[in-house]
């Protein structure tokens, strides 16, 4: 049985196919129904650090024709298309099907740089030797003989009216039902060096070139350069966020354009590198920036980067694309194709600031603080993504924390092998057998509805009621 599903779904269905050989049909149907009942529209949580997403990569050893990925898009049938320097690849989530000039005569060059799916579902493929349209399984080639200014295709864009704009090495052309029409030089369009085309939600066409940024609307061109506040005159990528702000990637910084005013960002504000190569705005409104020094995200008014040891912190990110399932596809200069997915579980380790990776106890208090007891690192508190740790240096009786519980007045009780700790107003007070505990080795804690604290130790059960300890042992009926 074959399923025509988006790329992210094919991975799961394929694993179900494999399992079907070992599972009864009724069970397979159950799993499929369970899967299809799940929420399909996903996104990347802007509250997570970028290093917390699940990452998967494919290179030539996995079937990718070449490891420089210049463009990515998803077709209406769910296939993901990848532009490389050794041909066009179609990916179903399992395997790559490669189209090149050897098996597709309409592709005059294997160096594919630009991809666009238009509103009619046709896939446009820009290469170093012409433009190709794939529609209803048929490839059609367009060259200078069809009206293109040059066969070197640098950018593609579909405007609000459904017209296709094509940037070539020799100027811009527009494609409509009548074919290609070159833009007249009298309109003051950039003549060359156009690397980005973008149609905003208000109907304007934005053009990024080596001459700066240009806006075309109602037959008029407005130009912006470094003199107007643009980070650099070499513009390579353009996007628009949910609030209508325009984002412009240049070879020397990132610019935000709103209300006729530019705000620019560089490494001083948190970018990993000033050379911007690609950018995209995701479904949650986060701006993803591909730089010459790794991937970066702008969300919540700040930049978030991958950790220094992560592979995506070093790659040159040539292309960024969010699919319909909310996952983020990344094309790199030499590291192939990568996919970022959100994940159900977040793992906190010493790398995120925990006192130790060996956790013995967890408790959430009424202020939504998460308290984590470790085996030798002390007591950690996780609040708003930040970790604070308390140890014997802060008054804790031991850095081995076996039990944690809170009572109604907000006091935190902490059990260790060296006694019971009361944490109140930022200070610890220690109770031991000398104060009435059955034993100093405290393994478990519980505060009942009457406000009594019950303490499980190696020497029996202790109840703390007010300031008085009562001890129960085998003499009182404990097993």
C-alpha positions in Angstrom: 0.0 0.0 0.0 1.4 3.4 -0.9 0.6 6.7 0.8 0.9 10.1 -0.9 1.8 12.2 2.2 4.0 15.1 3.0 7.7 14.3 3.6 7.6 14.3 7.4 4.7 11.8 7.4 6.4 9.4 5.0 9.1 8.6 7.6 6.5 7.3 10.0 4.5 5.4 7.5 7.6 3.7 6.1 8.5 2.5 9.6 5.0 1.2 9.9 5.4 -0.6 6.6 8.5 -2.4 8.0 6.6 -3.2 11.2 3.7 -4.6 9.2 5.7 -7.6 8.3 5.8 -8.6 11.9 2.5 -7.3 13.1 -1.1 -8.5 12.6 -3.1 -6.4 10.1 -5.6 -5.3 12.8 -2.7 -3.9 14.9 -1.3 -2.0 11.8 -4.7 -0.4 11.2 -4.9 0.6 14.8 -1.5 2.4 14.6 -2.5 4.1 11.4 -5.8 5.4 12.8 -3.9 6.5 15.9 -1.4 8.4 13.8 -3.9 10.1 11.6 -5.9 11.3 14.6 -2.8 13.3 15.8 -2.5 17.0 15.2 -0.8 17.5 11.9 0.0 21.2 12.0 3.2 21.6 14.0 5.7 24.4 14.4 9.0 25.1 16.0 8.5 26.3 19.6 10.0 29.8 19.8 10.5 29.2 23.6 13.0 26.5 23.0 16.7 27.2 22.5 17.7 26.3 18.9 20.0 23.6 20.1 17.1 21.8 21.7 15.4 20.9 18.4 15.8 17.4 16.9 18.2 17.6 14.0 18.6 15.1 11.1 20.9 15.3 8.1 21.4 13.8 4.7 24.5 13.9 2.5 25.7 12.2 -0.7 26.1 8.9 1.2 22.4 9.0 1.8 21.5 9.6 -1.9 21.7 13.4 -2.1 23.3 14.2 -5.5 25.7 16.8 -4.0 26.3 18.5 -0.6 25.7 22.1 -1.6 22.0 22.8 -1.2 21.0 26.1 -2.7 17.2 26.0 -2.5 14.4 23.9 -0.9 10.7 23.8 -1.4 7.7 21.4 -0.8 5.3 20.6 -3.6 1.6 20.3 -3.2 1.9 16.5 -3.3 4.2 16.6 -0.2 7.5 15.9 -1.9 10.4 18.0 -0.9 12.5 19.3 -3.8 16.2 20.1 -3.3 18.4 22.2 -5.6 22.1 21.1 -5.7 25.1 21.8 -7.9 24.8 18.2 -9.4 21.1 18.2 -10.2 17.6 18.5 -8.7 16.5 16.0 -6.1 13.0 14.9 -5.1 12.8 13.6 -1.5 9.9 11.4 -0.2 11.3 11.2 3.4 13.1 8.0 2.6 15.0 8.2 -0.7 16.1 10.8 -3.2 15.1 10.7 -6.9 17.6 12.8 -8.9 16.8 14.8 -12.1 19.8 16.1 -14.1 20.7 16.7 -17.7 21.5 13.1 -18.2 18.0 11.9 -17.5 16.0 15.1 -18.1 17.0 16.9 -21.4 15.1 20.0 -20.4 17.7 20.6 -17.7 20.6 22.1 -19.6 22.7 22.4 -16.4 23.0 20.3 -13.3 23.8 23.5 -11.3 20.4 24.3 -9.9 20.2 27.4 -7.7 16.5 28.5 -7.4 13.2 26.8 -6.8 9.6 28.1 -6.6 6.2 26.4 -6.6 3.6 28.8 -8.0 -0.1 29.0 -7.0 -1.1 26.6 -9.8 1.2 24.0 -8.4 3.9 24.3 -11.1 7.5 23.9 -9.9 9.9 26.4 -11.4 13.6 25.4 -11.5 16.3 28.0 -12.1 19.8 26.9 -13.1 23.0 28.3 -14.5 21.7 27.5 -18.0 18.0 28.3 -18.2 14.7 28.1 -16.4 12.6 24.9 -16.3 8.9 24.5 -15.4 7.6 21.1 -14.1 3.8 20.9 -14.5 1.7 17.8 -14.6 4.8 15.7 -14.7 6.0 17.5 -17.8 9.3 19.5 -18.0 9.4 22.7 -20.2 12.6 24.6 -20.7 12.8 28.4 -21.2 16.0 30.3 -22.3 17.0 33.6 -23.9 15.2 32.4 -27.1 11.9 32.7 -25.1 12.6 36.2 -23.9 14.8 35.7 -20.8 17.6 38.4 -20.5 20.1 35.7 -19.6 20.1 31.9 -19.0 21.7 32.4 -15.6 18.8 32.4 -13.1 19.5 34.1 -9.8 16.0 34.6 -8.1 12.4 33.8 -8.6 9.2 35.4 -7.1 5.5 35.2 -7.7 3.6 38.4 -7.0 0.1 39.0 -5.6 -1.3 39.0 -9.2 0.2 35.6 -10.0 2.9 37.0 -12.3 6.3 35.3 -12.1 9.4 37.5 -11.7 12.7 36.1 -12.8 16.1 37.7 -11.9 18.9 36.8 -14.3 22.5 37.8 -14.7 21.5 40.4 -17.3 18.4 41.8 -15.7 14.8 41.1 -14.6 12.0 39.6 -16.7 8.3 38.9 -15.9 6.4 35.9 -17.1 2.7 35.9 -17.6 0.3 34.2 -20.0 1.9 36.0 -22.9 5.4 34.8 -22.1 8.5 36.6 -20.8 8.7 40.4 -20.9 12.0 42.1 -20.0 11.7 45.0 -17.6 12.6 48.2 -19.4 15.7 50.0 -18.3 13.7 53.3 -18.0 12.0 51.9 -14.9 15.3 52.1 -13.1 15.3 48.5 -12.1 18.7 47.1 -11.0 20.5 46.1 -14.2 22.6 43.2 -12.6 23.6 41.6 -9.4 20.0 40.8 -8.4 20.1 38.0 -5.8 16.7 38.3 -4.1 13.1 39.0 -5.1 10.2 39.3 -2.6 6.5 40.2 -2.9 5.2 41.7 0.3 1.6 41.4 1.6 0.8 44.9 0.4 1.6 44.1 -3.2 5.0 45.6 -3.6 7.9 43.8 -5.2 11.2 44.1 -3.3 14.5 43.6 -5.2 17.8 42.9 -3.5 21.0 43.5 -5.5 24.5 44.7 -5.3 23.1 48.2 -5.7 21.1 48.0 -2.4 17.3 47.5 -1.9 14.6 48.6 -4.3 10.8 48.7 -4.0 8.6 48.5 -7.0 4.9 49.3 -6.9 2.5 50.9 -9.2 5.2 51.5 -11.8 7.5 53.4 -9.5 10.8 52.4 -8.0 12.1 53.5 -4.6 15.7 52.8 -3.7 17.4 52.3 -0.4 21.1 52.1 0.3 23.6 52.3 3.1 23.0 56.1 3.2 19.4 55.4 4.3 20.5 53.1 7.1 20.7 49.8 5.3 23.4 47.5 6.8 25.1 47.1 3.4 24.4 47.7 -0.3 24.9 44.0 -1.2 21.4 42.5 -0.4 21.1 38.8 -0.8 17.8 37.8 1.0 14.5 39.4 2.0 11.6 38.4 4.2 8.6 39.7 6.1 7.4 38.9 9.6 3.9 38.7 11.0 3.9 42.3 12.1 4.7 43.5 8.5 8.4 44.3 9.2 10.7 43.7 6.4 14.0 41.8 7.1 16.9 42.3 4.8 20.0 40.1 4.8 23.2 41.7 3.4 26.8 40.6 3.2 27.6 42.8 6.2 24.7 42.5 8.6 20.9 42.1 9.0 18.5 45.0 8.6 14.9 45.4 9.8 12.7 47.9 7.9 9.6 49.5 9.4 8.0 52.9 9.0 10.6 54.0 6.6 13.3 53.3 9.2 16.1 50.8 9.2 17.5 49.0 12.3 20.6 47.0 11.7 22.1 44.0 13.6 25.5 42.5 13.6 27.6 40.2 15.7 27.5 42.9 18.4 23.8 42.2 18.8 24.2 38.4 18.8 24.5 37.3 15.1 27.0 34.5 14.7 28.4 36.1 11.5 27.8 39.4 9.7 27.5 37.7 6.2 23.9 36.8 5.8 23.2 34.2 3.1 19.5 33.3 3.6 16.5 34.0 5.8 13.0 32.9 6.4 10.1 33.7 8.8 8.4 30.7 10.3 4.8 30.1 11.3 5.4 31.3 14.8 6.9 34.6 13.7 10.5 33.7 14.4 13.0 35.0 11.9 15.6 32.3 10.9 18.9 33.7 9.6 21.4 31.7 7.7 24.9 33.1 8.0 28.4 32.2 6.9 28.9 31.2 10.5 25.9 29.0 11.2 22.1 29.3 11.8 20.5 31.9 14.0 17.0 32.7 15.2 15.5 36.0 16.1 12.6 35.6 18.5 11.4 37.4 21.6 13.6 40.4 20.6 16.8 38.5 20.9 19.1 36.2 18.9 19.6 32.5 19.7 22.5 30.6 18.3 23.6 27.0 18.2 26.2 26.0 20.8 29.8 26.1 19.6 30.2 22.4 19.3 27.1 21.9 17.2 27.5 21.1 13.5 25.0 23.8 12.5 27.0 26.4 14.3 29.8 26.1 11.8 28.0 25.5 8.5 27.3 28.1 5.8 23.5 28.1 5.6 22.5 28.6 1.9 18.8 28.0 2.2 16.0 27.8 4.7 12.5 26.5 4.2 9.6 25.6 6.6 7.4 22.8 5.4 3.6 22.4 6.0 4.3 20.2 9.0 6.2 23.1 10.6 9.6 21.5 10.4 12.6 23.6 9.2 14.7 22.4 6.2 18.3 23.8 5.9 20.6 23.7 2.9 24.3 24.0 3.7 27.4 24.9 1.7 29.1 21.6 2.2 27.2 19.6 4.8 24.2 18.6 2.8 20.5 18.8 3.8 19.4 19.2 7.4 15.9 19.1 9.1 15.0 20.6 12.4 11.9 19.3 14.2 10.2 20.2 17.4 10.3 17.5 20.0 8.0 16.3 22.8 10.7 16.0 25.4 13.4 18.5 26.5 16.5 17.2 28.2 18.2 19.3 30.8 21.8 18.4 31.7 24.9 20.0 33.1 25.2 21.8 29.7 22.0 23.7 30.5 23.3 24.6 34.0 22.2 21.7 36.2 24.4 20.9 39.1 24.8 17.3 38.0 23.4 14.9 35.4 22.4 12.3 38.0 19.0 13.3 39.3 17.6 11.8 42.5 14.4 13.9 43.1 12.2 16.5 41.5 9.5 18.8 42.9 7.4 21.7 41.5 6.4 24.4 44.0 3.4 26.7 43.9 5.4 29.4 42.2 6.1 27.0 39.3 9.7 26.6 40.2 11.1 23.2 39.4 13.5 21.9 42.2 16.0 19.2 41.2 17.9 17.2 43.7 21.2 15.8 42.4 23.6 13.1 43.5 26.5 15.2 44.6 25.9 18.5 42.9 23.4 20.0 45.3 19.9 21.4 44.8 19.1 23.1 41.5 16.1 25.4 40.8 14.8 25.8 37.2 12.8 29.0 36.7 12.1 30.7 33.4 14.7 28.5 31.7 17.4 29.6 34.1 19.1 27.3 36.6 20.2 28.4 40.1 22.1 25.9 42.3 22.4 25.6 46.1 25.1 23.5 47.8 26.8 23.0 51.1 28.5 26.3 50.6 25.0 27.9 50.9 24.1 26.0 54.0 22.7 22.7 52.6 23.6 19.7 54.8 24.7 17.6 51.9 25.1 17.9 48.1 23.3 14.6 47.7 19.6 15.5 47.6 17.2 12.5 47.9 13.8 14.1 48.6 12.1 17.5 48.1 8.6 18.6 49.2 6.9 22.0 50.0 4.3 22.9 52.6 1.4 25.3 52.5 3.3 28.3 53.7 5.9 28.1 50.9 8.6 26.4 52.9 10.8 23.9 50.9 11.9 20.8 52.7 15.0 18.9 51.4 16.0 15.5 52.5 19.7 14.4 52.4 21.9 11.6 53.9 23.0 14.1 56.4 19.7 15.4 57.7 16.5 17.4 56.9 16.8 20.9 55.5 14.2 23.7 55.7 14.6 26.3 53.0 12.8 29.5 53.8 13.5 33.2 52.9 16.7 32.1 51.1 18.2 30.3 54.1 18.7 26.7 55.1 18.1 25.3 58.6 19.3 21.8 59.3 17.5 19.2 61.5 19.1 15.9 62.5 18.6 13.1 65.0 19.8 15.4 67.6 16.6 17.5 67.0 14.3 14.4 67.1 14.6 12.8 63.6 14.5 9.0 63.6 17.7 9.0 61.5 19.8 11.6 59.6 19.4 9.6 56.3 16.2 11.1 54.8 14.8 9.2 51.8 11.3 10.6 51.4 9.1 13.6 52.4 5.4 14.4 52.3 3.3 17.2 53.7 -0.3 16.2 54.5 -3.4 18.4 54.4 -3.2 19.2 58.1 0.2 20.7 57.7 2.2 17.9 59.2 5.5 16.9 57.5 6.2 13.2 57.2 9.8 12.2 56.9 11.0 8.7 55.8 14.4 7.8 57.1 16.6 4.7 57.4 15.7 4.6 61.1 11.9 4.8 60.8 9.2 7.3 60.1 9.2 10.8 61.6 6.3 13.3 61.9 7.0 17.0 62.3 3.9 18.7 63.7 4.6 22.3 64.5 8.0 22.2 66.2 7.6 18.7 67.6 9.1 15.5 66.1 7.3 12.1 66.7 9.1 8.9 65.7 7.4 5.7 64.6 9.4 2.4 64.2 8.8 -1.3 64.2 7.9 -1.0 67.8 4.8 1.0 66.7 3.9 -1.5 64.0 6.0 -0.6 61.0 7.1 -3.6 59.0 
